[in-house]
Amino acid sequence: MKNPPPPRSAGISPDTEEIGWEMRPNGMFVQKREVGSVHDGPMINITVTHSSSNLELYLPNQSTFWDVKKLLAHKTGLRSEEQRLFFKGKEKGNEEHLHREGVKDKSKLLLLEDAVSKERKLEEIRKHNEMLKASEAIAAVRAEVDKLSDRVSALEVAVDGGTRVSDKEFIVSTELLMRQLLKLDGIDAEGEAKLQRKAEVRRVQNFVDTLDSLKARNSNPFNKSGKTVKVSTQWETFNNGMGSLNAPTSTSSSSTNNVTQDWDKVD
């Protein structure tokens, strides 16, 4: 005859023998309670005032204020640790139970956001708004540079085709591009916007270099010596944008056809 199975405690089914544990806010492990179970006492309705909203909660009266915060996190978007709960003018601790603190059906609680959390979010919003503002300003410059790029392309086609172009065309085009560099210099940017500004500065620099090269080729359209006119552009590096826009006097050498223009470099 087989031995009978070991007796089970009265009232405990095989499905409930395993005990679940959870960590409470104070670091203690306690038996996990299912909200709404018959062991949590009668259910109550409470109203939590937050800003201009009244939030209705339905939960066991033996719940803790931490349980209330977890429910409110889904309704308010505030994390549990960012919440402060008040009942009858006094802030309540996470481990305190509703029924022991006098919270009953139809009771009202007040929810406030933690000051440090609120300040952090305001700072994040401020930075986000500043980044959007900077990105919009950079986009406006980019649109102007797009128009000027068409002008540079037209000059390049003319010079490559052997058409003699007035030096004034190169001077005006370069001046217009330099104005866009000044605008970029005046944009206070951080993060992604700073990278956008840096990329646009380099783009404008490339167009200025192209204009310098085209101007030099335009001045010597019949140069057959095999030597190319080299144009170098130097910029003085600044962390936040441009430096001086004053062009120094150009120098020439009888042994070379190099033309050098020194400008301040944009980082």
C-alpha positions in Angstrom: 0.0 0.0 0.0 1.3 3.4 -0.9 2.0 5.9 1.8 -0.6 8.8 1.9 0.6 12.3 0.8 1.7 14.6 3.6 -1.1 16.6 5.1 -1.6 20.2 4.0 -2.5 23.1 6.3 -6.2 23.6 6.6 -7.5 26.2 4.2 -4.3 26.4 2.1 -4.6 25.2 -1.5 -1.6 24.0 -3.6 -1.9 27.2 -5.6 -1.3 29.4 -2.6 1.4 27.6 -0.7 4.2 29.6 -2.3 4.6 33.0 -0.6 5.5 36.0 -2.8 7.7 38.7 -1.4 8.2 42.3 -2.3 10.6 45.1 -1.2 8.9 48.0 0.5 10.3 51.6 0.2 12.3 51.2 3.4 14.2 48.3 2.0 12.3 45.6 4.0 11.0 42.4 2.4 7.4 41.7 3.2 4.8 39.2 2.0 3.4 40.4 -1.2 -0.2 41.4 -1.0 -2.5 41.5 -4.0 -4.4 44.7 -4.0 -8.1 44.0 -3.8 -7.8 40.6 -2.2 -10.2 39.6 0.6 -7.3 39.8 3.1 -6.9 43.5 2.5 -10.1 44.6 4.2 -13.1 46.4 2.7 -12.7 48.5 -0.4 -13.1 52.3 -0.2 -13.4 55.2 -2.6 -11.0 58.2 -2.0 -10.5 61.4 -3.8 -7.0 62.8 -4.5 -6.7 66.4 -5.5 -3.8 67.2 -7.8 -3.4 70.6 -9.3 -6.9 71.4 -10.6 -7.9 67.7 -11.0 -9.7 65.4 -8.6 -8.7 61.8 -9.1 -10.9 59.0 -7.8 -9.3 55.8 -6.4 -10.9 52.5 -5.4 -8.7 50.4 -3.2 -8.6 48.4 0.1 -8.7 50.4 3.3 -5.7 48.6 4.6 -3.5 49.8 1.7 -0.4 51.9 2.5 0.1 55.4 1.1 2.8 53.9 -1.1 0.1 51.8 -2.7 -1.8 55.0 -3.3 1.2 56.5 -5.0 1.7 53.5 -7.2 -1.9 53.9 -8.4 -1.5 57.7 -8.9 1.6 57.1 -11.0 -0.5 55.7 -13.8 -3.0 58.6 -13.6 -0.6 61.5 -13.2 2.6 60.4 -14.9 4.5 61.2 -11.7 6.7 58.5 -10.4 5.9 57.2 -6.9 9.1 58.8 -5.4 8.2 62.1 -6.9 4.9 62.3 -5.0 4.0 63.8 -1.6 0.6 62.8 -0.1 -1.1 64.8 2.5 -4.2 63.9 4.7 -5.7 66.5 6.9 -2.8 68.9 6.4 -0.1 66.4 7.3 2.3 64.6 4.9 2.0 60.8 5.2 4.8 58.3 5.1 5.0 55.6 2.5 4.6 52.7 5.1 1.6 54.2 6.9 -1.7 52.5 6.4 -4.9 54.3 5.3 -7.2 52.8 7.9 -4.7 53.5 10.8 -4.4 57.1 9.8 -8.2 57.6 9.6 -8.6 57.5 5.9 -12.2 56.2 5.2 -14.6 55.9 2.4 -15.0 59.3 0.7 -11.9 60.8 2.3 -9.9 63.4 0.5 -6.1 63.5 0.0 -3.8 66.1 -1.5 -1.0 65.2 -3.9 1.9 67.6 -4.5 5.0 67.0 -6.6 8.3 66.9 -4.9 10.1 70.3 -5.2 13.4 68.8 -6.5 11.6 66.7 -9.1 9.6 69.7 -10.2 12.7 71.9 -10.5 14.4 69.2 -12.5 11.5 68.9 -15.0 11.4 72.7 -15.4 15.1 72.7 -16.2 14.6 70.0 -18.8 11.7 71.9 -20.4 13.8 75.0 -20.5 16.7 73.2 -22.2 14.3 71.6 -24.6 12.8 74.9 -25.6 16.2 76.5 -26.0 17.3 73.7 -28.3 14.1 74.1 -30.4 14.8 77.8 -30.7 18.4 77.3 -31.7 17.4 74.6 -34.2 14.8 76.9 -35.8 17.4 79.7 -36.1 19.9 77.3 -37.7 17.2 76.1 -40.1 16.6 79.7 -41.2 20.3 80.2 -41.9 20.4 76.9 -43.8 17.6 78.1 -46.0 19.5 81.3 -46.9 22.7 79.3 -47.5 20.7 77.0 -49.9 19.9 80.1 -52.0 23.5 81.2 -52.0 24.7 77.8 -53.0 22.7 78.2 -56.2 24.6 81.4 -56.8 27.9 79.7 -56.2 27.0 76.9 -58.6 26.1 79.4 -61.3 29.5 81.2 -60.9 31.2 77.8 -61.1 29.5 76.9 -64.3 30.4 80.3 -65.8 34.1 80.0 -64.9 34.4 76.4 -66.0 32.9 77.4 -69.3 35.5 80.1 -69.8 33.1 83.1 -69.2 34.8 86.1 -67.7 32.9 87.1 -64.6 33.2 90.4 -62.8 35.2 90.3 -59.5 32.3 92.0 -57.8 30.1 88.9 -58.2 32.6 86.9 -56.1 33.0 89.7 -53.5 29.2 90.1 -53.0 28.6 86.4 -52.8 31.4 86.0 -50.2 30.0 88.9 -48.2 26.5 87.3 -48.1 28.0 84.1 -46.9 30.0 85.8 -44.2 26.7 87.4 -43.0 25.3 83.9 -42.5 28.4 83.0 -40.4 27.7 86.0 -38.2 24.2 84.8 -37.7 25.4 81.3 -36.8 27.9 82.9 -34.3 25.0 84.6 -32.5 23.0 81.4 -32.0 23.5 79.9 -28.5 23.3 76.2 -29.0 23.8 73.1 -26.9 23.6 69.3 -27.6 22.2 68.4 -31.0 21.6 72.0 -32.0 25.3 72.7 -31.4 26.2 69.9 -33.8 23.8 71.3 -36.4 25.4 74.8 -36.1 28.9 73.3 -36.5 27.9 71.4 -39.6 26.4 74.6 -41.2 29.5 76.6 -40.3 31.6 74.1 -42.2 29.2 74.2 -45.1 29.5 78.0 -45.4 33.3 77.7 -45.1 33.4 75.3 -48.1 31.3 77.7 -50.2 33.7 80.6 -49.3 36.7 78.4 -50.2 35.0 77.6 -53.6 34.4 81.3 -54.3 38.0 82.1 -53.5 39.2 79.4 -55.9 36.8 80.5 -58.6 37.8 84.1 -58.3 41.5 83.1 -58.7 40.8 81.0 -61.8 38.6 83.8 -63.2 41.5 86.2 -62.9 43.8 83.8 -64.9 41.6 82.2 -67.5 44.4 81.6 -69.9 47.0 80.1 -67.5 48.6 77.2 -69.4 51.7 76.8 -67.2 50.3 73.7 -65.6 50.5 75.5 -62.2 47.2 76.0 -60.5 46.3 79.0 -58.5 46.1 77.8 -54.9 43.8 79.6 -52.5 44.0 78.7 -48.8 41.6 80.0 -46.2 42.5 80.0 -42.6 40.1 80.6 -39.8 40.8 81.4 -36.1 39.2 78.8 -34.0 36.5 79.8 -31.5 34.4 77.5 -29.3 31.2 79.3 -29.8 31.4 80.6 -33.3 33.3 83.2 -35.4 35.9 85.7 -34.5 36.9 88.9 -36.4 35.8 89.2 -40.0 38.4 91.8 -40.9 40.5 90.5 -43.9 44.2 91.1 -43.6 46.1 92.6 -46.5 47.0 90.0 -49.1 50.6 89.2 -49.9 52.0 88.1 -53.2 55.3 86.5 -54.3 57.0 86.8 -57.7 57.9 83.1 -57.7 54.5 81.6 -57.2 50.9 82.2 -58.2 49.6 81.4 -54.7 47.0 83.7 -53.4 46.4 83.6 -49.6 43.6 85.2 -47.7 43.7 84.8 -43.9 40.4 84.7 -42.1 39.3 83.8 -38.7 38.4 80.1 -38.4 35.0 79.0 -37.1 35.1 75.9 -34.9 
